[in-house]
Amino acid sequence: MSNHQKPTTFIIFGASGDLTRRKLIPALFNSYCKGRLPSSFNIVGFARRPWDDDQFRQILQDGMKELAPDTYDEEKWGPFSQKITYAKGDLPTPQDYLALKKHLDEIEQGAGNRLYYMATAPRFFVPIVENLGAADMVEQSAGWRRVVVEKPFGHDLASAKALNNEIQAVFEEDQIYRIDHYLGKETAQNILYFRFANTIFEPIWNRNYVDNVQITVTESVDVGRRAGYYDQAGVVRDMFQNHLMQLLSLVAMEPPASFKAVAVRNEKAKLFHAIRPLPLNQTVRAQYDGYLEAEDVPDISQTPTYAAMQLFIDNWRWQGVPFYLRSGKALQSKNTEIVIEFKQPPHLMFNDIEDEDFTSNILSLCIQPDEGIHLKLEAKVPDSHKTQPVDMEFHYRSSFKGNSLPDAYERLLLDAVRGDASLFTRADGIEAAWALMDPVIHGWENDAEAPPMARYEPGSWGPAEAEALLAQSGRVWRHACSHPDQ
């Protein structure tokens, strides 16, 4: 029996946590309803709670009704839920893995594939992996064995390297799937399709035509109940090292020879290694007013809730083009977009148009919540010699009516089952991203030349210092995916 025909078991470590109810089970259920899961499958939750199978199923069903009511189907939930079982165990306890192994052997009744999903706090990653190895649950003679690792993958470069080494001591690299849910978003995947499936853009996707690139990931919520965790991480560890760097790679990487995992991840790694080290004077760090009053945040905390950076990529395509990255909490709106601002024409021959009145062409890749693509062009105003910027727009909700955007986890879980790692990060990519961000984090904490902590009002677009970062070269931040009625 080939691996494709064997039953597949999803084992979720930390199954009592919020991620299982909110993301993993809805993703698996949606794939089941679409007929995309393997014909024979099992889902096993592993956690400390003293539940039985029926209690676990009921908790997951309640979660579906509460968190994914639009996709919940009572009739289909019945047979799906019968594939779900629960195994009580303690993550650091080796003998509990022997009991789990026995449970898996009983429900699989023969050879089968296994996807281990670590939906746990990072401190449990290594104990889980080591216990799986000690219980002989990694060997692949009876079917493939893969492990999915959630972020954060390390706290800095040293810890990321140590974590890679410890996991690779048990699993081979091609068995390890480091997940970044941003790469599973349809709109993020569409960046590569947009670039390489349309011949009109790739010829101008370079330093000859692009003036600057801006990547924005903003959140309207504050740190809330995650303040204790967040204060140990900060915005660079939470957003830049993973999400923003991955979006940067999709925008700036060279065309891979194919969309196979090795080719795609090779190009990403080459791009990360071409990024120039970031000088501290081209970074901004800030806290929103009121952060220090949040529960579990020290009065003297220097943890940034907002950051902005200018970076350069030293290669043939992008030499001299500034890339601006920004992200923060408690900002005016939740928004993820990538703006490519093109250069102005070398000469304006129109008599009534001044340079300062002219708007550059702007291409906006809108990741969320207004999923789509905007292209801003200059058009002549009727009965006038002046021009005015106008938009050409594509929106998922209008172009693909009836096709709702699947959650990122839905795509990523299926890719892990298929063995397609192209949307997962490789060890060298993780380490290269940390190598760029580590000096910024440590410089802010220890360097006397580091920019002082700026302040910003909740509900604003961030500190004035971020505007000044672009104003140094006569540029401004763009909000090209925003609409006045939004």
Helices and strands as residue ranges (DSSP letters): E 8-13, H 18-19, I 20-24, H 25-33, E 41-47, H 53-67, H 74-81, E 84-88, H 94-108, E 113-118, G 122-124, H 125-134, E 145-149, H 157-168, G 173-175, E 176-178, G 181-184, H 186-196, G 202-204, E 210-218, G 224-226, H 227-235, I 236-244, H 245-252, H 261-274, G 280-282, E 283-288, G 291-293, E 306-311, E 323-328, E 335-342, G 355-357, E 362-368, E 372-380, E 387-395, H 396-399, H 408-418, H 427-446, E 454-456, H 464-471
